[in-house]
Amino acid sequence: MRVFGWINPHIPEASDGILTSAGICEGFAGAGVGSRVLFFAGFAGLVAGTLAMGAVEYSKLRAEYDQQAGELAAERVRLETTPDAELDELTGLYVSRGLSPDLARRVAVELTAHDALAAHAEAEYGITAASRIDPLREALAVSGAFAAGALLPWLAIVLIPGPTRAFVTFVVVLAALALTGWVSARIAHVRPLLPIVRTASIGGLAMLITYLAGHLLHP
């Protein structure tokens, strides 16, 4: 599972990219437009979706980051102004989690001596060095996953010539979605058949609807 560990958090964004790009490409293909229009429509969707995903993720995580920063700043002030009260509070937190009062006090004293702010941040807010949010890094990762997924349908619809491009792209996208379902199942330690069928079915239905919409609504 280590092979897939770094992929796991961003599989949904990659699937979103695949479906969004495939929907745009199939819709325009259903409308019978030329290769040039397909090229620019798919590329515009890829760029717009990538930027939108990154911007939304950054805005959301930036709010959480600011909240964490505010909590840590307030805690730092309390540690400087009322250290004894903060030590009592930390002791009480450890007692509430099952430690005996004597052991809780010793733990609180030792952790406070080592890094008081880190001890309170973890005990009170669940904030650790590993859990600190990096909005920009996560936004770039989400954007990258979306773009990677969106690139496949766009390349397929652009590079495949002739009237079979929509069908071949449909098959390629189904295979890509099946792969994301398989990876998700491997990570979650579940049987892969249901996630594969579910993911591919949803994607296939979405592409079919957009293709028919383009075909029927094109003037």
Salt bridges, closest charged atoms under 4 A:
GLU13 OE1 - HIS10 ND1 3.75
GLU57 OE1 - LYS60 NZ 3.44
ASP66 OD1 - ARG62 NE 3.14
GLU75 OE1 - ARG78 NH2 2.64
GLU75 OE2 - HIS120 ND1 3.26
GLU86 OE2 - ARG78 NE 3.86
GLU86 OE1 - HIS120 ND1 3.53
ASP88 OD1 - ARG105 NH1 2.64
GLU124 OE2 - HIS120 ND1 2.81
GLU138 OE1 - HIS10 NE2 3.97
GLU138 OE2 - ARG137 NE 3.80
